[in-house]
Amino acid sequence: MSQIQELYRVAGLPVFQNVVYPTAEEARDCPRGDMRLVQDLKTGLIFNADFDPSRVDYDADYQNEQAVSGSFRAHLDRVTEIIRGHFESMDLIEVGCGKGWFLRHLRESGFTVTGLDPTYEGDDPGIRKEYFGPATGLRGDALILRHVLEHIPDPVAFLEHLCESNGGKGLIYIEVPCFDWIMEHRSWFDVFYEHVNYFRLSDFHRIFGRVLESGRVFGEQYLYVVADLSSVMTPAMVDMVDFPEDFAAGIESSVSRLREGRSAIWGGSSKGVIFSLMAERAGVAVDQVFDINPVKQGRYLPATGIEVKNPERVFELLEPGSNLCVMNSNYLEEIRAMTRNQYRLIAIDQL
């Protein structure tokens, strides 16, 4: 009897969505992998059964900083208040701190925090360019784990490793994409190769014996949990995932918007990468991609090789009244203001 239930399958996804390339040719030749999304019938956890960890190496070229957006910074303010409610006056360790924006934000908010991330590019003495483990010699009262666990094969073993590395104790704040939201919104553009795991809130209530707080944030697209790290355990299967049969049906209706005149999207990160790839497979070439992250501008999206443009050029490259597909509705008002309300904004995740 099979120990997994297959939910969804898609082939040839870029291994990384958040690596942009210096040339269109290199971008189109990027490494690719297949997605076979399954549910483990013993643990109830959801993951990509075709994931190959040897193909995934996070280095300085990995660019996933979202804090250039005011809307996202507002989300981080909300996260900071959740953390304050449980971790006030504690020594914190942020595992996988990326480029360090949130770590600096925590410091400015009065927290004592050390960061670890091999992709870090700066010279902050409080951030180590390495992975957290016993050899670091670090111990914290609490750990911060934002948008890391979805990238880790065997997430329960990883949490057990964090617990051991932290001396067998401590609290933890975890934030990951919400799989329930992805299913509810038929968000096919939120299924990525580099995300090996897909979590529901109920999963964390089975992974931890003691949960202090949990919920959804960022327009319910993310879920979070504050838990006792020492209570981590292997979860037991409780409920089968009711995966929607029409999950990918929205690809054609979404892409059809790009056939109505110039095809332009706002958002050159993960969602935009998958959306533009599926558009190409449906026979529609995306004309323009805009993103406010300066690190992405002038470089090329994986798989399609589309150049990412500075949003300041939107008025030069896109006629007023054109459709502009927005990859994330959380940014709608911010984009409306930046584009002076001159375009028809289409929130892809609200179709």
C-alpha positions in Angstrom: 0.0 0.0 0.0 1.3 3.4 -1.0 2.4 5.7 1.9 1.7 8.9 -0.1 -1.2 10.5 -1.9 -0.3 12.5 -5.0 -2.0 15.9 -5.1 -0.5 17.9 -8.0 2.2 17.6 -10.6 4.0 20.0 -12.9 7.3 19.5 -14.8 10.3 21.7 -15.6 10.1 24.4 -13.0 13.2 26.5 -12.3 15.1 25.2 -9.3 15.3 28.8 -8.0 12.8 31.6 -8.5 14.8 34.1 -6.6 18.0 33.9 -8.6 18.1 36.4 -11.4 20.6 36.1 -14.2 22.9 38.6 -16.0 21.8 37.5 -19.5 18.6 36.2 -21.0 20.4 33.1 -22.4 21.7 32.1 -18.9 18.3 32.7 -17.5 16.6 30.4 -20.0 19.2 27.7 -19.4 18.7 27.8 -15.6 18.5 24.5 -13.7 15.0 22.9 -13.6 13.2 20.3 -11.6 9.9 18.6 -11.4 7.1 19.1 -8.8 5.2 16.0 -7.6 3.3 17.3 -4.6 2.2 14.6 -2.2 0.8 14.0 1.2 2.6 11.6 3.5 -0.1 9.3 4.9 1.8 8.6 8.1 2.6 12.2 9.1 0.0 14.1 7.1 2.8 16.5 5.9 2.9 17.7 2.3 6.0 17.9 0.2 7.6 17.5 -3.3 8.4 13.9 -3.7 10.7 14.7 -6.7 12.8 17.3 -4.8 16.5 16.8 -5.1 18.4 18.7 -2.4 21.7 18.3 -4.2 20.4 20.7 -6.8 19.7 23.5 -4.4 22.6 25.6 -3.1 21.8 28.9 -1.6 24.5 31.5 -2.1 24.9 35.3 -2.5 23.1 35.2 -5.9 19.9 34.3 -4.1 17.8 37.4 -3.7 14.5 37.3 -1.8 14.4 40.5 0.1 10.8 41.9 0.1 11.3 44.7 2.6 11.9 47.2 -0.2 8.1 47.4 -0.2 6.3 49.6 2.3 3.4 47.1 2.3 5.7 44.3 3.3 7.4 46.4 5.9 3.9 46.9 7.5 3.7 43.1 7.6 7.0 42.9 9.4 5.8 45.5 11.9 2.9 43.1 12.7 5.4 40.2 13.0 7.5 42.2 15.4 4.6 42.8 17.7 3.8 39.1 17.8 7.4 38.4 18.7 7.4 41.1 21.3 4.3 39.5 22.9 6.4 36.4 23.7 10.1 37.2 23.4 10.4 40.6 25.2 13.9 41.0 26.8 15.1 37.7 25.4 18.3 37.0 23.4 17.2 36.0 19.9 18.8 34.1 17.1 17.4 34.5 13.6 18.1 31.4 11.6 18.2 32.1 7.9 18.2 35.9 8.2 18.8 36.5 4.5 20.2 39.9 3.8 19.5 41.0 7.4 16.7 43.5 7.0 14.4 42.0 9.5 17.2 41.4 12.0 18.1 45.1 11.8 14.5 46.0 12.3 14.3 43.8 15.4 17.4 45.5 16.8 15.9 49.0 16.1 12.8 47.8 18.0 14.9 47.0 21.1 15.7 43.3 20.7 19.1 41.6 21.1 19.5 39.4 18.1 22.2 37.4 16.2 21.7 36.2 12.7 23.0 33.3 10.6 22.7 32.9 6.9 25.3 31.8 4.3 23.7 34.1 1.6 24.3 37.2 3.7 26.3 39.8 1.8 27.1 42.6 4.3 29.6 43.2 7.0 27.4 43.2 10.1 29.5 41.6 12.9 26.2 40.3 14.4 25.5 38.1 11.4 27.4 35.0 10.6 27.6 33.6 7.0 27.0 30.0 8.1 24.3 27.6 9.2 23.1 27.3 12.8 24.4 24.2 14.5 26.2 23.0 17.6 29.6 24.1 16.2 28.5 27.8 16.2 28.4 27.8 20.0 25.4 30.0 20.0 22.4 29.7 22.3 19.3 31.8 22.3 16.2 32.2 24.5 14.2 32.0 21.3 14.8 31.4 17.6 13.2 33.2 14.6 12.6 31.1 11.6 10.9 33.1 8.8 10.5 31.5 5.4 13.1 28.9 5.9 11.3 25.7 6.8 9.5 25.4 3.5 13.0 25.0 1.9 14.2 22.2 4.2 13.8 18.5 3.4 12.6 16.6 6.5 11.4 19.7 8.4 10.8 17.8 11.7 14.3 16.5 11.7 15.5 20.0 11.1 13.5 21.4 14.0 14.9 18.6 16.2 18.4 19.7 15.0 17.6 23.4 15.9 16.5 22.2 19.4 19.7 20.2 19.9 21.8 23.1 18.6 20.1 25.4 21.1 20.8 23.2 24.1 17.5 21.4 24.0 15.4 24.3 24.9 14.0 27.7 23.8 10.9 29.1 22.1 10.6 29.5 18.3 8.7 31.8 15.9 8.0 30.1 12.6 6.5 31.8 9.5 5.8 30.0 6.2 3.4 30.2 3.3 -0.1 28.9 4.1 -1.0 25.9 2.0 -4.7 26.3 2.9 -4.6 29.8 1.3 -2.9 28.4 -1.8 -5.6 25.8 -2.2 -8.5 28.2 -1.4 -7.3 30.7 -4.0 -6.2 28.1 -6.6 -2.8 29.8 -6.4 -1.0 27.6 -8.9 1.7 30.3 -9.2 2.6 29.7 -5.5 3.9 26.2 -6.1 7.7 26.3 -6.4 10.5 23.8 -6.8 12.6 25.4 -4.1 9.7 25.1 -1.6 9.9 21.4 -0.8 7.3 21.6 2.0 3.7 23.1 2.1 2.3 23.6 5.6 -1.2 24.0 7.1 -1.7 25.5 10.5 -2.9 22.1 11.8 0.4 20.6 10.9 2.2 22.7 13.4 -0.3 21.8 16.1 0.8 18.2 15.5 4.5 18.9 15.2 4.7 20.7 18.5 3.3 19.5 21.8 3.1 23.1 23.2 1.9 25.9 20.9 1.7 29.4 22.5 0.1 31.2 19.6 -0.7 30.6 15.9 -2.6 32.2 13.1 -2.4 33.8 9.7 -0.7 37.0 8.6 0.0 39.0 5.4 -3.5 38.9 4.1 -3.7 35.3 5.3 -1.1 34.2 2.8 1.4 33.2 5.5 0.9 31.3 8.7 2.8 31.6 11.9 3.3 29.7 15.1 5.0 30.4 18.4 5.9 27.2 20.1 8.2 25.5 22.6 11.1 24.1 20.6 11.6 21.3 23.1 8.1 19.9 22.4 8.8 19.1 18.8 7.7 15.6 17.7 6.9 13.5 14.7 3.3 14.2 13.8 0.7 11.6 13.2 -1.7 11.6 10.2 -5.1 13.1 11.1 -6.8 14.3 8.0 -6.4 13.9 4.3 -5.8 17.0 2.2 -8.9 17.9 0.2 -6.9 19.2 -2.8 -9.1 21.0 -5.4 -9.5 19.2 -8.7 -9.7 22.5 -10.5 -6.5 23.8 -8.9 -4.8 24.6 -12.2 -7.9 25.5 -14.1 -7.2 29.2 -13.6 -4.0 29.2 -15.7 -5.9 29.8 -18.9 -8.3 32.4 -17.5 -5.4 34.3 -15.8 -3.1 34.1 -18.9 -6.0 35.3 -21.1 -5.7 38.7 -19.5 -2.2 39.0 -21.1 -3.8 38.6 -24.5 -5.7 41.8 -24.1 -3.2 44.2 -25.5 0.3 44.6 -24.1 1.2 41.8 -21.6 2.8 43.3 -18.5 3.1 42.0 -14.9 4.2 43.6 -11.7 6.3 41.4 -9.5 9.5 39.7 -10.6 9.8 37.3 -7.7 8.5 33.8 -7.2 4.9 34.3 -8.3 5.9 36.4 -11.3 8.5 33.7 -12.4 5.9 30.9 -12.4 3.2 33.1 -13.9 5.4 34.2 -16.8 6.6 30.6 -17.4 3.0 29.3 -17.5 2.0 32.2 -19.8 4.8 31.2 -22.2 3.7 27.6 -22.2 0.2 28.8 -23.0 1.5 30.7 -26.0 1.6 34.2 -24.6 5.0 36.0 -24.2 5.1 38.5 -21.4 6.2 41.9 -22.8 7.2 43.6 -19.5 8.0 42.7 -15.9 8.4 45.4 -13.3 9.8 45.0 -9.8 10.8 47.5 -7.1 13.7 45.5 -5.9 16.8 47.2 -7.4 18.9 44.0 -7.2 16.5 42.4 -9.7 16.3 45.3 -12.2 18.2 44.9 -15.4 18.6 41.2 -14.9 16.6 38.3 -16.3 14.0 35.9 -14.8 14.8 32.2 -14.7 13.2 30.0 -17.4 11.7 32.7 -19.5 14.7 35.1 -19.7 12.4 38.2 -19.4 14.3 41.3 -18.3 13.1 42.9 -15.0 12.5 46.7 -15.4 12.6 49.5 -12.9 9.0 50.6 -12.2 10.0 54.2 -12.9 9.9 53.1 -16.6 6.3 51.9 -16.5 5.0 55.1 -18.1 7.6 54.9 -20.9 6.9 51.2 -21.7 3.2 50.8 -21.0 0.4 52.9 -22.4 -2.1 54.3 -19.9 -5.2 52.2 -19.5 -3.3 49.0 -20.2 -3.8 45.8 -18.1 -1.1 45.4 -15.5 -1.2 42.0 -13.8 -0.3 42.2 -10.1 1.1 39.1 -8.7 0.2 39.8 -5.1 -3.0 41.7 -4.0 -1.2 42.8 -0.8 0.6 45.3 -2.9 -2.4 46.7 -4.9 -2.7 50.1 -3.2 1.0 50.6 -3.2 1.2 49.8 -6.9 -1.8 52.0 -7.7 -0.1 54.9 -6.0 3.2 54.3 -7.8 1.5 54.1 -11.2 -0.7 57.1 -10.5 -3.8 55.1 -11.1 -3.2 55.1 -14.9 -3.5 51.3 -15.4 -6.1 48.6 -15.0 -4.6 46.6 -12.2 -5.6 42.9 -12.2 -4.9 41.0 -9.0 -4.1 37.5 -10.2 -4.7 36.0 -6.7 -8.2 37.4 -6.7 -9.4 36.1 -10.0 
